[in-house]
Amino acid sequence: MMYFTSDFHFSHSNILNFERGQFNTISEHDQYIVRLIQNWSQKWVEGSTLWFLGDFGNPDYLWVFNILRNKGCTVNFLFGNHDRWEDLKDIIDQYVDNVYRYPVYLSKKFVVSHEPVAVYEDTVNVHGHLHASKLRDINHIND
């Protein structure tokens, strides 16, 4: 199975002001995401693949990907506009299997990216970045 997610924004307290107001503190927000990943790990089968589509946040939380990797899942990390190579370059290889800086075509008709990218009418783009917003286009899927 292949799974897609993005925009964890670990430790980005400003995210609470825009769309995640159900959390009282950024710590509560971050712990909720950790619990989600722990729950995912109980359901995913060995050989599953996760595509993280950018805007991870605090690199101190990269360890959460090992929860899935320890279950035999492959983790692919695609940079988002809030991810900085300088923050991640020395540690990211310990927690993910593959790192990408730009959109990736998984086939001729299927591309993953952080921000939506222009595609032909017979191509699908799975992306993040828009959070709860959606494009009115059947060719774009906001995880």
N, C-alpha and C positions, 0 to 999 in steps of 0.2 A: 504494500500500500504506500501511496505517496501523500504526504500532508504538507500544508502550507500555512504559515502564520507570519506575523510581522508586528512591528511597532509596540514592543514590550515597554519601552521607555523606562527601564529600571532606574530609580532614583531621580527621575526628572519631575520634580515637584510641580512644575508649571503645568504638566498634563492634567492635574486635578482641576485646574481653573477652566480648561477647555471642554473636556468631555467625560472625565472620569470622576465626577463630583460625588459619586456614591461612596468614595473612600474618604475617610477623615484625615488620613495622613499618607504620605508617600510610602512609609513602611508598611502600612496596611495594604496598599496597592501592590507593592512588591511581593509581599507574602502570599497574596491571592494568586499572582501569576505563578509563583513557585508551586503552590498547591495544584494549580491547573496542570502543570507539567508533570507532577507526580501522579496525578490521576490519568493523564494520557499514557504514561509509561505502563500502567496496569492493563491498558486495553490494546496497545500496539503489539503486533507480532514481530518476531525477529525477521530482519530483512526489510523492515519499513524504512522509508526515507522521509526526513523532514527538510523542507526548504524554509529557512528563516529569511524573510524578505526585507530585512533592514530595520534600522532604528532600535537597536538593542538597549542602549543606555549604559549604565554603569558596568564596566568590565569585571568588577568584583563578583558579578552574578553569572558569569560565563559557565561556571561549574554546573548550572542547571542542565546544560546540554548533556553532561555525562550521565544524568539520570536515564536519558533515552539511549545513549550510546552503550551503556552497561546492559541494556536489554537487547542489544544487537541491531540497533537502528543507526542509519547513516544520517549525519547532520551536515547540511550544506548551509553556509552563511553568505548572504548577499548584502553588501553594504547599502545603507540608507543615507539620507542626507544629514542625519545626526551622528552617524558613526564616523569616527576619525581613525585612520590607519595608525597614527602616532600613539593612540590610546590602546590599540589592540595588537599591534605587530609582534610584540614580544611574548604574548600569551595565548593568542587565539588558537594556534595549532594544538594546544593541549586539550581543547574542548570541542572542536569541530573537525569534521573530516575534510571538508573542502571550503575554500574561501573564494568569493567572486566579488569583483569591484564594479561590474557592469552587468546589464541584462544578459540572460543566458537563454539561448534557444535550446529547448529540450528535444525539439523536433522541428521540421520545417514549418509547422503550423501551431507551435506552442512555445511561448516565451514567458519567462518569469522575470520580474523586475521589482525594484522598490517603488518607483513612481510609474504611473501608467505610461506606456509607450505606444506610438502610432503603429497600428497593424492593419494588414489587408483584411477584407471582409471574411476571408476563410481561415483566419488565424486568431488564436485566443491568447490573451495576455492576462496572467494571474499576477497581481501586484498588491502592494500595501500602500502606505503613505496617506491615503485618504481617510483612514480611520472609519468613522461611521458613515461617511459620505459614499455615494455610489455614482458611477457614470451611467448615463442612460444609453448604454451600448452593450449589446449582447456579447461582444467580443472582449470585453474587459470584466474581469472578476476581481473584486477587491476582497482579499481574504478576510 
